Amino acid sequence: MKPGLRNYAEIANAISALFRPYIEVVIHDLETEQVVHIANNFSKRELGEPSLLHEIDFNPNDRIIGPYEKVNWDGKRLKSISVVIRDDSDKATGIMCLNADVSHFHIAKQAFDALIAVPDNGEKPEVLFKEDWHERINEFVNAWVIEHGVIIQQMTGAQRKALVYALEDSGAFSGKHSTAYASRVLGLSRATIYNYLKQKKQQTSSE
């Protein structure tokens, strides 16, 4: 290996050691267009074989190429990036390619996606949610704060009262213990909510 590339071989070894077994680092000599160093070889390439730089659309003016996606010999997906090595005169002399085996992460992502997925049939089980005032309060409060552009923790007293009134109009307080639950969600005491509801009733009676 040429002296100008030898130091980069040590860098390649360090990177592959730090991220083993997920990172392979390959160094190419641009003069010979051959592979001159491989650290943590999982692509089954060999020293001295052609670099095949056309695969990464190499341009001598490039400095960093990628990230881009490749497929390994075993079908595993690789996320790669290439760094152009230059000498003191800024002439491109080599390329250091870092190949990350991300197939394990894709498998993990698929597992998480399957775990959190809910069938999108547009409806909730009627029996389960028929009397679920927890769900009704949660959904109503979430929709209300989004519509009004506020955050529960930062709402004023007037905004909290308006939300209690809206919850009452929606029938959210018809469930047993629903007032206690709403008080925890809104950060109000039950006495305050009962007082708001009393005021609302009085206003309605006087109209």
C-alpha positions in Angstrom: 0.0 0.0 0.0 1.3 3.5 -0.8 2.5 5.6 2.1 -0.2 8.2 1.4 -2.9 5.7 2.0 -1.3 3.7 4.9 -2.4 6.2 7.6 -6.0 5.9 6.4 -5.8 2.1 6.8 -5.3 2.7 10.5 -8.3 5.0 10.6 -10.3 2.3 8.8 -9.3 -0.3 11.3 -10.3 2.0 14.2 -13.7 2.8 12.7 -14.5 -0.9 12.1 -13.3 -1.9 15.5 -15.5 0.7 17.2 -18.6 -0.3 15.3 -18.0 -4.0 14.8 -19.7 -6.0 13.5 -21.9 -3.4 11.7 -19.2 -1.4 9.8 -16.9 -2.4 7.0 -14.3 0.0 5.7 -12.7 -0.4 2.2 -9.8 1.7 0.8 -9.3 2.0 -2.9 -6.2 3.2 -4.7 -7.3 5.6 -7.5 -4.1 5.2 -9.5 -4.5 1.4 -9.8 -8.3 1.4 -9.2 -7.9 -1.6 -6.9 -8.9 -2.4 -3.4 -5.9 -2.0 -1.1 -7.3 -2.4 2.4 -10.4 -4.0 4.0 -11.3 -3.7 7.6 -14.0 -6.0 9.0 -14.6 -7.6 5.7 -18.2 -8.8 5.3 -18.6 -8.0 1.6 -16.3 -10.8 0.6 -14.2 -8.5 -1.5 -10.5 -9.3 -1.9 -7.3 -7.1 -1.9 -6.2 -6.3 -5.4 -9.6 -6.7 -7.1 -11.0 -3.9 -9.3 -12.6 -1.0 -7.4 -15.5 -0.7 -9.8 -15.8 3.0 -9.0 -18.5 3.5 -11.6 -20.9 1.9 -9.0 -20.7 5.1 -6.9 -20.6 7.5 -9.8 -17.1 8.7 -8.8 -16.0 12.1 -9.9 -12.5 13.4 -9.2 -13.9 16.7 -7.9 -16.0 14.9 -5.3 -15.0 15.0 -1.6 -17.8 13.0 0.0 -20.1 10.7 -1.9 -23.4 9.6 -0.4 -24.9 8.3 1.8 -26.2 5.8 -0.7 -27.7 2.3 -0.5 -26.1 -1.0 -1.6 -27.1 -4.6 -1.4 -24.5 -7.1 -0.1 -23.8 -10.5 -1.5 -26.2 -12.1 1.0 -29.1 -9.7 0.2 -28.5 -7.6 3.3 -29.0 -3.8 2.8 -26.0 -1.6 3.3 -26.0 2.1 3.9 -22.7 3.5 2.5 -20.7 6.7 2.3 -17.4 7.3 0.6 -14.7 9.9 1.4 -12.1 11.0 -1.2 -8.6 10.8 0.1 -6.3 13.7 -1.2 -2.6 14.4 -0.9 -1.0 17.7 0.1 -1.6 19.1 -3.4 -5.3 18.2 -3.2 -5.0 15.5 -5.8 -7.4 12.6 -5.3 -5.3 9.5 -4.5 -7.8 7.1 -2.9 -11.3 6.5 -1.7 -12.4 5.2 1.8 -15.8 3.6 1.6 -17.7 2.9 4.8 -20.4 0.3 4.5 -22.9 -0.1 7.4 -25.0 -3.3 7.6 -28.4 -1.9 8.5 -30.3 -5.1 7.9 -30.6 -5.7 11.7 -32.1 -2.3 12.2 -34.7 -2.9 9.4 -35.7 -6.2 11.1 -36.0 -4.4 14.4 -38.1 -1.7 12.8 -40.4 -4.2 11.2 -40.9 -5.9 14.6 -41.7 -2.6 16.2 -44.1 -1.6 13.4 -45.9 -4.9 13.8 -46.0 -4.5 17.5 -47.6 -1.0 17.5 -49.8 -1.5 14.4 -53.6 -1.3 14.9 -55.9 -2.6 12.2 -57.1 0.4 10.3 -60.8 -0.5 9.9 -62.0 3.0 10.7 -64.1 1.9 13.7 -63.5 1.0 17.3 -65.1 -2.0 18.9 -68.5 -0.8 19.9 -68.8 -3.0 23.0 -65.4 -2.0 24.3 -65.8 1.8 23.8 -69.5 2.2 24.3 -69.2 3.4 27.9 -65.5 4.3 27.9 -65.7 7.9 29.0 -62.0 7.9 29.6 -61.5 7.6 25.9 -64.2 10.2 25.1 -62.6 12.7 27.5 -59.1 12.1 26.1 -60.2 12.5 22.5 -62.4 15.5 23.2 -59.7 17.3 25.2 -57.0 16.6 22.6 -59.2 17.9 19.8 -60.2 21.0 21.8 -56.7 22.1 22.7 -55.5 21.5 19.1 -58.4 23.5 17.8 -57.7 26.4 20.2 -53.9 26.2 19.8 -53.2 25.8 23.5 -51.4 23.4 25.9 -53.2 22.1 28.9 -50.4 22.9 31.3 -50.4 26.6 30.1 -54.2 27.2 29.9 -55.7 30.2 31.7 -58.5 29.8 34.1 -61.0 31.1 31.5 -59.8 28.6 29.0 -60.1 25.7 31.5 -63.7 26.9 32.3 -64.5 27.0 28.6 -63.2 23.5 28.2 -65.2 22.2 31.1 -68.3 23.8 29.5 -67.5 22.1 26.2 -67.0 18.7 27.9 -70.4 19.1 29.6 -72.0 19.9 26.3 -70.5 16.7 24.8 -71.9 14.6 27.6 -68.5 13.6 28.9 -69.6 13.9 32.5 -72.3 11.3 32.2 -70.0 8.5 33.3 -69.4 7.5 36.9 -66.2 9.1 38.3 -65.8 11.0 35.0 -65.6 14.3 36.9 -62.7 13.0 39.0 -60.9 11.8 35.9 -61.4 15.1 34.1 -60.1 17.0 37.1 -56.8 15.1 36.9 -56.6 15.6 33.1 -57.3 19.4 33.4 -55.3 20.0 36.6 -58.4 21.2 38.4 -60.0 20.2 41.7 -63.4 18.4 41.5 -64.9 21.2 43.5 -63.8 23.7 40.8 -65.3 21.6 38.1 -68.6 21.3 40.0 -68.5 25.0 40.5 -68.1 25.6 36.8 -70.9 23.2 36.0 -73.1 25.0 38.5 -72.3 28.4 36.9 -73.1 27.0 33.5 -76.4 25.6 34.7 -77.3 29.0 36.2 -76.4 30.8 33.0 -78.5 28.4 31.0 -81.5 28.8 33.3 -81.3 32.6 33.1 -81.3 32.7 29.3 
